[in-house]
Amino acid sequence: MKYLKFALLSVIITTFCLSTKPVSAQNISSVNVNNLSDAQVQQMVQQAHAAGLSDNQIVQQAEDKGMSADQGQLLQKRIEALRSSGTSAQTDSDATQSQSRALNYNSTGLNQQKPYSNQADTAPKIFGADLFRNNNLTFEPNLNLATPVNYIVGPSDQLNINVYGNSIVNWKLNVSPEGNINIPGIGIVNVAGKTIEQATALIKSKLAANNYAVGHGTNVQVSLGNIRSIKVILVGEVQKPGSYTLPSLATVFNALYAAGGPTKNGSFRQIEVIRNNRIIRRLDVYDFLVKGEQKDNIGLQDQDIIRIPTYRVRVQMTGEVKTPALFEVLPGETLQDVIGFAGGFTDQAYTALIKVSQISDQQRKITDITEADYKNYIPLRGDIYTVDHILNRFENRVTINGAVFRPGQYELQKGLTLMQLIQKAAGIKEDAFTGLGTITRLNPDNTTGIISFNLKDLINKTIADIPLQREDVISISSIFDLRDKYTVTIKGAIRRGGIFAYADSISVEDLIIKAGGFAEGGSPKRIEVARRVNDSDPNSKSSSVAQVFQVDVNAELDKELVNFRLKPYDIVSVYSLPGYEMQRTVKIDGEVLYPGYYVIKNKNEKISDIVARAGGLSASADVEGGTLKRSNTAILGVDKNKTDTAELARERIARLARLHKTYKDSTNVAEDTTLRNNFVGIDLKRILEKPGSNIDLLVEDGDEIRIPKQQQIVRVNGEVLYPSAVVYTDGKSFKDYVLNAGGFSPEALKRGAYIVYANGTVKGTSKFLFFNTHPKVKPGSEIYVPKKPEPKGDTTGKIIGYTTALASLGAIILGILSLHK
C-alpha cells in the first residue's frame, strides 16, 4: 500500500507539473485522494504552485486528466484544510515578498548594495514582478461572457445555431479540422478564419437560400458553444518558457501568467506578440500597473509566439517614494516618469533635490538633480535615485509652556515679541509666578542659552518687550510648581483618615467633614493639632520639634464657632471618648450547662466568672483538661505600627521551626507550633477551687474556653516503634505507655521526652544523677519522644588524626628538650 500511494502521488505531481504543456495521455481516474497523506498533498500543492497553478486550477487540471468530480471535491477540501491549519507551503508570491528587504544606507543616505545583486534577501524588488506570481490574480478568461463579434472561428469550436419564429430548430455544430460545419438539410459551410459576425451572415444566407424565411418571420442567432484550445509559445526571458495550451479566448496576460512572467532580466515594457513571423503588437505591462489600461492585451491565436526580450535601461528608486523598486525606462522617458512609476513622493519626502548614483567608467559618481530638472533628466543605465527625508526641524516655530491658558507651539511671525506671544496663548493664568520667567534660546552653534525676564515688569511695561527668534522656548512657572504641594493630615477616631489638600482658611471642622466625620466613640473635645517648627534650635537637646495645640470643637461642627485655622502640613489627631468601650466577647464550649458566647461585663472579669455565668461544669466534665485559647494579638499586644502581629508571630515561629531537626517539613512544624502557641496553659481545677486567685486569668476579647469530657486515652508519638493511642490506666508509668507503643526507637532521645497535658501545659523529663525522671501521665495527655540530634562532634577518623598529631607534636618537643641537655 505504501508503494501504491507513492506511485499515485508521483502520477499526480507529474501531471500537475506538465499541466501547462501539451496534453498528455496520462490518466489519473484511479487515484483515491483519501489514500494520500497530508505531506503528500502538501508536496503536490507546492509543485503545482511552482508551475504557476492556483488552487482551483489544480482541481480543474486533475479532473481534466480523468479524476472524478467526487475525488476532485475531496481534493479541494484537503487543500483548504491544509491552508486553514497553516501547514501549506509558502507560495511563490510569498517567497517573492519575503525576498524584498529594506535597503541599507550609509551616513550619506546612498545604497551601498549592488542594484542587481544576486542575493535574494538583499535584492531590490523589480516593479511588476509580483503581478504574475500572485495567486489571487489569475487572469483567467471569462468563458461566460457573450461571444465577441470579432472572435475568429476555428477548428474544434462549437457553433450554436438557434432558428426561431416561423421555423424553430436548434443545432450545435462542431467545426471540423478543415474549418467546416455541416448544417442538416443545408450542407457544408466553411466558417474557419471568419469572425462570429461574418459566420452569422454566411449561415443566414445559406438558410435563406434553402427556403427558410429569414427576415420574414424567422430569426437566426449564432453563438459559440464549447470553445477550442490554442497553443502559444513563450520564449526569451520568461520564467518557464515553452508551449502552452490555452483557451481560444486567452490574452497575452493569460499566457504570461501561465509562464510565471518575465525573469529578473526580462523586459516588462516591450513584450512582443509575433504572428505569422511578424511582430503585431508590443505589450507594456506598466500601462496596466500604472494606468489600469489593457489596450495591448490582445486576444491570442493558435501558434502565436510571445517573446520577452532583455531590458535595456533599468534604474532604482529608493528612499521617500511610495513604491521603492527597480524600474525599466524606455527611450524618451525622464526622471519625472520614473517618479510617477514609483507612485510619487511620500508625505515626508524632501522633493527639492534627488541624489543619483551614476555609473562613471569604472566607478560611480554622485549627481544632484534639482526639482526643475526632473522633466529634463534622462535616466541612464544603473542609476540609483535616493529621495531623502525632510529635516526634523521647524523654520518658524516658537513654544510657550507653563502657566498660560493655551500653551504649545506657535508660528514665528515677523516682528513677534514675547508679550504678543503671551496674548496669542490667551494670557497668563491666575496662578502664574510673576517674578522670574525664562526664554531658552538656540545659539548659532546649536547650543542653548537662557534669557531671564520679570513677568510683572513686562506686563506693566516697565521693561522693553523682547523680540523672539526661531525655536525660542518660553517658560512661565506656576506658583504651585515652585513649592511642595500643601496638605493637611487627620488621624484617629474619624471615619476616613488620611492626607487632604490644603486650602486657605481651612479649619479643624472643615477637615473633620472632609474625613467623613467622627467615628463611633470619637470625641470632639481635646483634639490635638501638631504644627511644624521652622526655628528649632539645633544646638539645644530640648528644642521643640513640633508645636502642639489643643482644640475643642462643637459636636455638630458648627461653622460659626470656628476659632482655629489650620496651616499647611498640620497633623490633626482625634481621640476617642475616655469612657468609650466596644463590646468584647468570650466563647465557652464543651462540658458546661450553657455553652456559647458571653460579653465581658467588667474589666476584671475572670475565667471563673465566665464558667459561673455558663452554669458551671457538667457531670462528665474533665476539669483538668480545660483549655484557654487566646489569639496572638491578645497575647503579644496590639502592634503600634498597625502591622499584622499574628502574622509576625507565625513568621518568627516558622524561622525557629526550620532549625528544628526532628521534623522534615518545617512548614508543618510552623503551623503546628502556631496552633500550640495560641493555647495558654491553665489549671482549671485550681482556678475553680480558688476563684479570683492569681492563676484565675482576666479574660480578653476573642478568648475561647473549652472544657472536654473526661479523657480515656493517652497518645504516644515521636520516636517510638508504633505511634498510637493507648487506653489510660491509673497507675501506669511513662515507660509503660511507651512500651505499649512498641518502645523507644534507636533514634529516640529519651532524656528529651515530654508530655503535653490536655489543658495545654507541657512538662519535660528531668534527670537525677544517671537516671531520667519522667513526668506523671494523666488522661488525655500526649507523650512525645523527640529524635536524637545529628552528631556534631569528631568522628573516629578525626579522633585518630588528632591523636597522631598530638603524638608527633610530643616527639618534637622531647627532641628539642634533649638538645638542650
C-alpha positions in Angstrom: 0.0 0.0 0.0 2.9 2.4 0.8 4.4 1.9 -2.7 0.9 2.3 -4.3 0.5 5.7 -2.5 3.9 6.8 -3.7 3.1 5.8 -7.3 -0.2 7.6 -7.2 1.4 10.8 -5.8 4.1 10.7 -8.5 1.4 10.5 -11.2 -0.5 13.5 -9.8 2.6 15.6 -9.3 3.9 14.8 -12.8 0.5 15.6 -14.3 0.3 19.0 -12.5 3.9 19.9 -13.4 3.1 19.2 -17.1 -0.4 20.6 -17.0 0.6 23.7 -18.9 2.4 21.7 -21.6 0.7 19.9 -24.5 -2.0 17.5 -23.2 -0.6 14.1 -22.5 -2.2 10.7 -22.4 -1.8 10.2 -18.7 -5.0 9.3 -16.8 -5.4 9.5 -13.0 -9.0 8.3 -12.8 -7.9 5.5 -10.4 -6.4 7.9 -7.8 -8.1 7.9 -4.4 -7.4 11.1 -2.5 -8.2 9.5 0.8 -5.1 7.3 0.4 -2.8 10.4 0.2 -1.2 11.8 3.4 -1.2 15.5 4.3 2.6 15.6 3.5 1.9 14.2 0.0 -0.9 16.6 -0.7 1.3 19.5 0.5 4.1 18.4 -1.8 1.7 18.2 -4.7 0.4 21.8 -3.9 3.9 23.1 -3.7 5.0 21.8 -7.1 1.7 22.9 -8.7 2.2 26.4 -7.4 5.8 26.3 -8.7 4.2 25.5 -12.1 2.0 28.7 -11.8 -1.3 27.0 -10.9 -3.8 28.3 -8.4 -5.8 26.0 -6.1 -8.8 26.0 -8.4 -6.6 25.2 -11.4 -5.1 22.2 -9.5 -8.5 20.6 -9.1 -9.6 21.6 -12.7 -6.4 20.1 -14.2 -6.9 16.9 -12.1 -10.4 16.5 -13.4 -9.3 17.1 -17.0 -6.8 14.2 -16.6 -9.6 11.8 -15.6 -10.1 12.4 -11.9 -13.8 12.0 -10.9 -15.8 15.0 -9.7 -16.2 13.5 -6.3 -12.5 12.9 -5.9 -11.9 16.5 -7.2 -14.2 17.9 -4.5 -12.4 15.8 -1.9 -9.0 17.1 -3.2 -10.3 20.7 -2.9 -11.3 20.1 0.7 -7.9 18.6 1.6 -6.1 21.6 0.1 -8.5 24.0 2.0 -7.9 22.1 5.3 -4.1 22.4 4.9 -4.4 26.1 4.2 -6.7 26.7 7.3 -4.3 24.8 9.5 -1.3 26.9 8.3 0.7 23.9 7.1 0.6 24.5 3.4 3.7 25.5 1.7 4.8 29.1 1.1 3.5 30.3 -2.3 5.7 31.9 -4.9 4.2 35.3 -4.2 5.0 34.9 -0.5 8.5 33.8 -1.4 9.0 36.8 -3.6 7.7 39.2 -0.9 10.0 37.6 1.7 12.9 38.3 -0.6 12.1 42.0 -0.7 14.1 43.7 2.1 14.6 47.2 3.2 17.7 48.8 1.6 20.7 49.6 3.7 22.0 53.2 3.8 25.3 54.7 4.9 25.6 58.2 6.5 25.2 59.9 3.1 21.9 58.0 2.5 23.1 56.2 -0.6 22.6 52.5 -1.1 25.8 50.6 -0.9 24.4 47.3 -2.3 24.8 46.5 -5.9 21.5 47.3 -7.7 21.3 43.9 -9.3 22.7 41.7 -6.5 22.0 38.0 -6.8 21.5 37.7 -3.1 17.7 37.1 -2.7 17.4 38.6 0.8 19.0 41.9 -0.2 17.9 42.3 -3.9 15.6 45.3 -4.5 12.2 44.5 -5.8 11.6 44.6 -9.6 8.5 46.7 -10.3 5.7 44.4 -11.7 7.4 41.1 -10.8 4.7 40.2 -8.3 2.0 40.6 -10.9 2.4 37.2 -12.5 3.2 35.4 -9.2 0.1 36.5 -7.3 -2.2 33.5 -6.7 -5.1 35.9 -6.1 -4.8 37.3 -9.6 -5.1 34.6 -12.2 -6.1 36.5 -15.5 -8.3 33.5 -16.4 -10.6 34.4 -19.3 -14.3 34.6 -18.5 -16.0 31.9 -20.7 -19.5 33.0 -19.7 -19.5 36.3 -21.5 -21.2 37.0 -24.7 -19.1 35.9 -27.8 -17.1 38.8 -29.1 -18.2 39.7 -32.6 -14.6 39.8 -33.7 -13.9 36.3 -32.5 -12.2 34.2 -35.2 -13.8 30.8 -35.6 -11.5 27.9 -36.0 -11.4 24.1 -35.9 -12.8 22.4 -32.7 -15.1 25.4 -31.9 -18.7 24.6 -31.5 -21.4 26.9 -33.0 -24.9 27.1 -31.6 -27.4 27.9 -34.3 -30.8 28.9 -33.0 -33.6 29.4 -35.5 -36.9 30.7 -34.2 -40.1 32.3 -35.4 -41.9 30.6 -38.3 -39.3 27.9 -38.2 -37.9 26.5 -35.0 -34.7 24.5 -34.8 -31.5 24.4 -32.7 -28.3 23.0 -33.9 -25.0 22.5 -32.1 -22.4 22.0 -34.7 -18.6 21.4 -34.3 -16.1 22.9 -36.6 -14.2 20.2 -38.4 -10.4 20.3 -38.8 -11.0 21.6 -42.3 -13.0 24.5 -40.9 -16.4 23.3 -42.0 -19.8 22.8 -40.3 -22.5 20.5 -41.7 -25.9 22.1 -41.3 -28.6 19.5 -41.5 -30.6 19.8 -44.7 -28.3 22.6 -45.9 -24.9 21.1 -46.4 -21.3 22.0 -45.8 -20.5 25.6 -44.8 -16.8 26.8 -44.4 -16.5 29.1 -41.3 -12.8 28.8 -40.4 -11.0 32.1 -40.3 -14.2 34.1 -40.2 -15.4 36.2 -37.3 -18.6 35.3 -35.5 -20.3 38.2 -37.3 -19.1 37.0 -40.7 -20.1 33.4 -39.9 -23.5 34.5 -38.8 -24.1 36.4 -42.1 -23.0 33.4 -44.1 -25.2 31.0 -42.2 -28.2 33.3 -42.6 -27.7 33.5 -46.4 -27.4 29.7 -46.6 -30.7 29.3 -44.7 -32.5 31.9 -46.8 -31.4 30.1 -49.9 -32.9 26.9 -48.6 -36.5 28.1 -48.0 -36.0 29.5 -44.5 -37.9 32.8 -44.3 -35.0 34.6 -42.7 -36.1 38.2 -42.0 -39.7 37.4 -42.9 -41.0 35.9 -39.6 -37.9 33.7 -39.0 -34.8 34.8 -37.0 -31.4 33.3 -36.7 -29.0 33.6 -33.8 -25.4 32.2 -33.9 -23.2 31.9 -30.8 -20.3 30.0 -29.5 -20.7 26.8 -27.5 -17.6 25.0 -26.4 -14.5 26.9 -27.5 -11.4 25.3 -28.8 -7.9 25.3 -27.3 -5.0 27.0 -28.9 -1.2 26.6 -28.5 1.1 29.5 -27.9 4.8 29.6 -27.4 6.6 31.8 -24.9 10.3 32.3 -25.4 13.1 34.7 -24.3 13.4 36.0 -20.7 10.4 34.2 -19.3 10.3 32.2 -16.1 9.0 29.0 -17.7 9.5 29.1 -21.5 7.7 26.5 -23.6 4.5 25.7 -25.4 1.2 26.3 -23.6 -2.3 25.1 -24.3 -4.8 27.8 -23.5 -8.5 28.6 -24.2 -9.0 30.4 -27.5 -10.3 33.5 -25.6 -6.9 33.8 -23.8 -5.0 37.1 -23.9 -1.3 37.9 -23.6 -1.7 38.3 -19.8 -3.1 34.8 -19.6 -0.1 33.4 -21.3 2.3 35.4 -19.2 0.7 34.4 -16.0 0.8 30.7 -17.0 4.5 31.0 -17.7 5.3 33.0 -14.5 6.1 36.3 -16.2 9.4 37.8 -17.1 12.7 36.8 -15.4 14.8 39.3 -13.5 16.5 40.2 -16.7 13.3 40.3 -18.8 11.6 43.4 -20.1 8.2 44.3 -18.8 7.7 47.0 -21.3 8.5 45.6 -24.7 6.9 42.2 -24.7 6.4 41.1 -28.4 3.4 39.2 -29.8 4.6 37.5 -33.1 2.0 36.1 -35.5 2.9 34.7 -38.9 6.5 35.7 -38.5 5.9 39.4 -37.8 5.5 41.5 -34.6 1.9 42.5 -34.5 1.9 44.2 -31.0 4.3 45.2 -28.2 2.8 45.0 -24.7 3.8 47.4 -22.0 2.9 45.9 -18.6 3.4 49.4 -16.9 0.2 50.6 -18.8 -1.7 48.1 -16.7 0.2 48.6 -13.4 0.2 52.5 -13.5 -2.9 53.4 -15.5 -5.0 50.2 -15.5 -5.0 50.1 -19.3 -5.1 46.8 -21.3 -5.1 48.3 -24.8 -2.3 46.0 -26.0 -3.5 42.9 -24.1 -4.9 41.4 -27.3 -6.5 38.0 -27.8 -4.2 35.2 -28.9 -4.5 32.9 -31.8 -3.2 29.4 -32.4 0.6 29.2 -32.9 1.2 32.8 -31.7 4.7 33.5 -30.2 5.3 35.7 -27.2 8.9 36.8 -26.9 10.2 38.6 -23.8 13.5 40.4 -24.6 16.0 41.6 -22.0 15.5 45.0 -20.6 17.6 47.9 -22.0 17.7 50.5 -19.2 16.7 49.8 -15.6 17.1 52.2 -12.7 16.4 52.0 -9.0 14.3 54.4 -6.9 14.9 54.4 -3.1 14.0 56.4 -0.1 10.9 58.5 0.4 8.8 57.3 -2.5 5.6 55.3 -2.2 6.9 52.3 -4.1 10.7 51.9 -4.0 11.8 49.4 -6.6 13.7 48.8 -9.9 12.0 50.4 -12.9 12.5 49.9 -16.6 12.8 53.0 -18.6 12.1 53.4 -22.3 13.7 55.9 -24.7 12.1 59.4 -24.3 11.1 58.9 -20.7 12.5 61.2 -18.0 13.1 61.1 -14.2 9.6 62.6 -13.8 8.2 59.4 -15.4 10.2 57.2 -13.0 8.8 59.2 -10.0 5.3 58.5 -11.4 6.1 54.8 -11.7 7.1 54.8 -8.0 3.7 56.3 -7.0 5.1 59.8 -6.3 6.8 61.1 -3.2 5.7 60.2 0.4 4.4 62.9 2.7 7.8 63.2 4.4 9.9 63.4 1.2 12.4 66.2 0.5 11.3 67.0 -3.1 13.6 69.9 -3.9 16.6 67.6 -4.8 17.2 64.0 -5.6 20.6 62.3 -5.3 21.6 60.0 -8.1 24.4 57.5 -8.0 25.6 57.1 -11.6 28.0 54.7 -13.4 31.1 56.6 -14.5 33.5 54.4 -16.4 35.0 52.0 -13.7 33.3 53.6 -10.7 30.3 55.5 -9.5 29.7 59.2 -9.0 27.1 61.3 -7.2 25.0 63.9 -9.0 22.3 66.2 -7.5 19.2 66.7 -9.6 17.1 69.7 -8.7 13.3 69.7 -8.9 13.3 71.9 -12.0 15.3 69.3 -13.9 13.1 66.3 -13.2 11.4 66.6 -16.5 14.7 67.0 -18.4 16.9 64.4 -16.8 17.2 61.3 -19.0 17.7 58.2 -16.8 20.9 56.2 -17.5 21.8 52.6 -17.1 22.3 51.6 -13.5 21.1 54.9 -12.0 20.2 54.8 -8.3 17.9 57.6 -7.1 17.7 58.4 -3.4 14.9 60.7 -2.1 15.8 62.0 1.3 13.5 62.7 4.3 12.7 66.2 5.2 14.6 67.7 8.2 13.2 67.2 11.6 13.2 70.9 12.4 11.0 74.0 12.0 11.9 77.2 10.3 9.3 79.4 12.1 8.4 77.8 15.5 8.3 79.3 19.0 7.0 77.5 22.0 5.4 78.7 25.2 4.9 76.5 28.3 3.7 76.8 31.8 1.0 79.0 33.4 -0.7 80.3 30.2 -4.2 79.3 29.1 -3.1 77.8 25.7 0.5 76.5 26.0 2.0 75.0 22.9 3.8 75.8 19.6 3.1 78.9 17.6 4.1 80.5 14.3 7.0 82.9 14.5 5.7 85.8 12.5 7.8 88.7 11.5 8.5 91.0 14.5 6.7 88.7 17.0 7.5 89.7 20.6 7.2 88.0 23.9 4.1 89.9 25.0 2.4 89.2 21.7 3.1 85.5 22.1 1.6 85.6 25.6 -1.5 87.2 24.1 -1.7 84.5 21.4 -1.6 82.0 24.2 -4.8 83.6 25.7 -2.8 85.3 28.5 -1.3 84.1 31.8 -3.2 82.1 34.4 -4.1 83.4 37.8 -1.5 81.2 39.5 1.4 82.4 37.3 4.5 83.3 39.1 5.0 86.9 38.1 8.6 87.1 39.2 11.2 85.4 37.0 10.4 83.8 33.6 12.9 82.3 31.1 13.5 82.1 27.4 15.6 79.1 26.2 17.2 80.3 23.0 19.1 78.4 20.4 22.5 79.8 19.7 24.1 79.9 16.2 26.2 76.8 17.1 23.1 74.9 18.3 23.9 75.3 21.9 21.3 76.8 24.2 21.2 79.8 26.4 18.9 81.2 29.0 17.4 84.7 28.9 15.6 85.8 32.1 12.8 88.4 32.3 10.5 89.8 35.0 6.9 88.9 34.0 5.3 91.5 36.2 7.5 94.3 34.8 6.8 93.0 31.3 3.0 93.2 31.9 3.3 96.6 33.5 5.5 97.8 30.5 8.3 98.9 32.8 10.8 96.9 30.8 11.1 96.7 27.0 9.3 93.9 25.1 11.6 91.1 23.9 11.7 90.1 20.2 11.6 86.4 19.7 13.7 84.2 17.5 13.2 80.8 15.8 13.0 77.8 18.3 12.6 80.1 21.4 11.0 78.2 24.3 9.3 80.5 26.8 8.6 79.1 30.3 6.3 80.8 32.8 6.1 78.9 36.1 3.1 78.4 38.3 3.3 79.3 42.0 2.4 75.6 42.6 5.4 74.5 40.6 7.8 76.3 42.9 6.7 74.8 46.2 5.7 71.5 47.7 2.0 70.6 47.5 0.3 71.9 50.6 -1.5 69.2 52.6 -3.0 68.6 56.0 -3.4 65.2 57.8 -6.0 63.9 60.1 -5.8 60.6 62.1 -7.6 58.8 64.9 -11.3 58.4 65.7 -12.6 59.6 62.4 -14.2 57.7 59.5 -11.7 58.3 56.7 -8.4 59.4 58.0 -5.6 60.4 55.6 -3.9 63.2 53.8 -6.0 66.0 52.3 -5.2 69.0 50.1 -4.8 72.2 52.0 -7.0 75.2 51.3 -6.7 78.7 52.7 -8.6 79.3 55.9 -9.4 75.6 56.3 -10.5 74.8 59.9 -10.4 71.7 62.0 -14.2 71.4 61.5 -13.7 71.5 57.7 -11.1 68.8 57.8 -13.2 66.6 60.0 -16.1 66.9 57.5 -13.7 66.1 54.6 -12.7 62.9 56.6 -16.4 61.8 56.9 -17.0 63.0 60.4 -16.3 61.4 63.7 -16.1 57.6 64.0 -18.2 55.9 66.7 -16.8 56.9 70.0 -14.8 59.9 68.6 -14.5 62.8 71.0 -14.9 66.5 69.8 -13.0 67.5 73.0 -9.3 67.7 73.3 -8.3 67.4 69.7 -4.6 68.0 69.1 -3.1 69.9 66.2 0.7 69.4 65.6 2.4 72.1 63.5 5.9 72.2 62.0 8.6 74.2 63.7 10.8 76.3 61.4 13.0 77.9 64.0 14.1 75.0 66.2 17.5 75.5 67.9 19.8 72.8 66.6 22.2 73.4 69.4 19.7 72.5 72.1 18.7 69.0 73.0 15.4 70.1 74.4 14.4 72.3 71.5 10.9 71.9 70.1 10.4 69.7 67.1 6.7 70.4 66.8 4.2 72.9 68.1 1.1 71.2 69.6 -2.3 72.9 70.1 -5.3 71.5 71.9 -8.6 72.4 70.2 -12.2 71.7 71.3 -14.9 71.6 68.5 -18.6 71.6 68.6 -20.1 68.1 68.3 -22.4 69.4 65.5 -19.3 71.0 63.8 -21.0 74.4 63.8 -19.0 76.7 61.4 -20.0 79.8 63.3 -18.0 78.7 66.3 -14.8 78.1 64.3 -11.8 79.7 66.1 -8.8 77.8 64.9 -7.4 77.8 61.3 -5.0 75.1 60.0 -1.8 75.8 58.2 0.0 73.6 55.6 1.3 70.3 56.9 -0.7 70.4 60.2 -1.5 67.0 61.6 -4.8 66.7 63.4 -5.3 63.9 66.0 -8.9 63.0 67.1 -9.2 60.8 70.2 -11.9 58.5 71.5 -14.1 59.4 74.4 -12.4 58.4 77.7 -15.2 56.1 78.8 -15.9 54.6 75.4 -15.6 50.8 75.2 -16.6 48.4 72.4 -18.2 45.1 73.4 -15.8 42.2 73.8 -16.9 38.6 73.7 -15.6 35.3 75.1 -16.6 31.9 73.9 -17.0 28.9 76.3 -17.5 25.5 74.8 -17.7 21.9 75.9 -19.0 20.5 79.2 -20.8 23.4 80.7 -24.5 23.8 81.2 -24.9 26.8 78.8 -22.1 26.9 76.3 -21.8 29.8 73.9 -20.7 33.4 73.6 -20.6 35.8 76.6 -20.0 39.5 76.5 -17.4 40.7 79.1 -19.3 42.8 81.7 -16.4 44.1 83.7 -12.8 44.8 83.1 -11.8 42.5 85.9 -14.0 39.6 84.8 -12.0 36.3 85.1 -12.2 32.7 83.8 -14.1 31.5 86.9 -16.7 34.2 86.3 -17.4 33.1 82.8 -17.7 29.4 83.9 -20.1 30.5 86.6 -22.2 32.6 84.0 -22.2 29.4 81.8 -23.9 27.5 84.7 -20.9 25.6 85.8 -19.4 22.3 84.7 -21.4 19.3 83.7 -21.1 15.9 85.5 -18.9 14.5 82.7 -16.5 17.4 82.5 -12.7 16.8 82.7 -11.8 19.8 84.8 -8.1 19.1 84.5 -8.3 19.2 80.7 -9.8 22.7 80.5 -8.0 24.9 78.0 -7.8 28.6 77.2 -7.2 29.6 73.5 -6.1 33.2 73.0 -5.1 34.9 69.8 -1.6 36.1 69.3 -2.7 39.7 69.2 -4.2 39.4 72.6 -1.0 37.6 73.9 1.6 39.8 72.3 -0.4 43.1 72.4 -1.5 45.3 69.5 1.2 46.4 67.1 1.5 50.1 67.3 2.6 50.2 63.6 -0.7 48.6 62.6 1.1 45.6 61.1 -0.3 42.1 61.5 1.0 41.0 64.9 -0.2 37.4 64.4 1.5 37.1 61.1 4.7 38.4 62.6 4.4 35.7 65.3 3.9 33.0 62.6 7.0 34.1 60.7 9.0 34.0 63.9 7.8 30.5 64.8 8.4 29.3 61.2 12.1 30.5 61.4 12.6 28.6 64.6 10.9 25.5 63.1 13.3 25.4 60.2 16.1 24.9 62.7 14.2 22.0 64.4 15.8 18.8 63.2 13.0 16.5 64.4 10.5 17.4 61.7 11.3 17.0 58.0 8.7 19.6 56.9 9.3 22.9 58.7 6.1 24.3 57.3 4.0 21.8 59.2 6.1 22.5 62.3 5.3 26.2 62.0 1.6 25.6 61.6 1.5 23.1 64.5 3.6 25.4 66.7 1.5 28.4 65.9 -1.7 26.5 67.0 0.1 25.4 70.1 1.2 28.9 70.9 -2.4 30.0 70.8 -3.2 27.9 73.9 -2.4 29.3 77.3 -1.7 26.6 79.9 -4.3 26.9 82.7 -5.1 24.7 85.8 -8.9 25.0 85.6 -9.3 22.7 88.7 -7.3 25.1 90.9 -9.0 28.1 89.4 -12.4 26.8 90.3 -11.2 25.8 93.7 -9.8 29.3 94.4 -11.7 31.8 92.2 -10.1 35.2 92.0 -6.6 34.0 92.7 -3.6 35.0 90.6 -3.9 31.9 88.4 -7.5 32.9 87.6 -6.7 35.0 84.5 -8.6 38.0 83.2 -10.5 37.2 80.1 -9.7 39.0 76.8 -11.7 39.7 73.7 -11.8 36.6 71.5 -10.8 34.1 74.2 -12.1 30.6 73.8 -12.5 28.4 76.9 -13.1 24.7 76.3 -13.9 22.0 78.9 -13.6 18.5 77.4 -15.3 15.3 78.5 -13.3 13.0 80.8 -10.4 11.6 78.8 -9.7 7.8 78.5 -6.7 7.6 76.2 -3.1 8.7 76.1 -1.4 9.4 72.7 2.2 8.3 72.2 4.0 10.0 69.2 7.5 10.7 68.0 10.4 8.3 68.1 8.6 5.2 69.2 8.3 2.0 67.1 4.5 2.2 66.7 3.0 5.7 67.4 -0.5 5.1 68.7 -3.3 5.9 71.2 -3.2 3.9 74.4 -6.0 3.4 76.9 -5.4 5.3 80.1 -5.0 3.1 83.1 -4.4 4.6 86.6 -1.0 3.6 88.0 0.7 3.1 84.6 4.1 4.8 84.3 5.6 6.8 81.5 7.6 3.8 80.3 4.6 1.5 80.4 2.8 3.7 77.8 6.0 3.9 75.7 6.2 0.1 75.8 2.5 -0.1 74.7 3.6 1.9 71.6 6.4 -0.6 70.8 9.1 1.0 72.9 11.7 3.6 72.1 13.2 3.6 68.5 17.0 3.5 68.1 16.9 7.3 67.2 14.9 8.2 70.3 16.3 11.0 72.6 14.9 9.6 75.9 16.1 12.4 78.1 14.2 14.8 75.9 10.8 13.1 76.1 7.9 15.4 77.4 4.2 15.3 78.0 1.6 17.8 76.7 -1.4 17.7 79.0 -5.0 18.1 78.0 -5.1 21.7 79.3 -2.1 22.7 77.1 0.6 22.7 79.7 3.9 20.9 78.9 6.2 19.0 81.3 9.6 17.6 80.3 11.8 14.8 81.6 14.2 15.7 84.5 17.4 14.0 85.3 18.8 12.9 88.7 22.3 11.5 88.7 22.3 8.9 85.9 18.5 8.4 85.9 15.7 10.0 83.9 12.7 11.0 85.8 9.7 11.2 83.5 6.6 13.3 84.3 3.3 11.8 85.5 0.9 10.7 82.8 -2.7 11.9 83.0 -5.8 11.1 80.9 -6.0 12.9 77.6 -2.3 13.8 77.6 0.2 13.2 74.8 3.7 11.7 75.2 6.2 12.9 72.7 9.7 11.4 72.2 12.0 13.6 70.0 14.7 12.4 67.7 18.4 12.4 68.6 20.3 15.4 67.1 22.8 14.7 64.4 26.3 14.3 65.8 28.4 17.4 65.6 31.5 16.1 67.4 34.6 14.4 66.0 34.3 11.1 64.2 36.6 8.1 64.9 38.8 9.0 61.9 39.2 12.6 63.2 40.0 11.3 66.7 42.7 9.1 65.3 44.1 12.0 63.3 44.1 14.3 66.4 45.9 11.6 68.4 48.5 11.1 65.8 49.1 14.8 65.5 49.5 15.1 69.3 51.9 12.2 69.4 54.0 13.8 66.7 54.0 17.1 68.5 55.1 15.4 71.7 58.0 13.7 69.9 59.1 17.0 68.5 59.0 18.6 72.0 61.0 15.7 73.5 63.6 16.1 70.7 64.0 19.8 71.4 64.4 19.2 75.1 67.1 16.6 74.6 69.1 19.1 72.5 69.2 21.5 75.5 70.5 18.9 77.9 
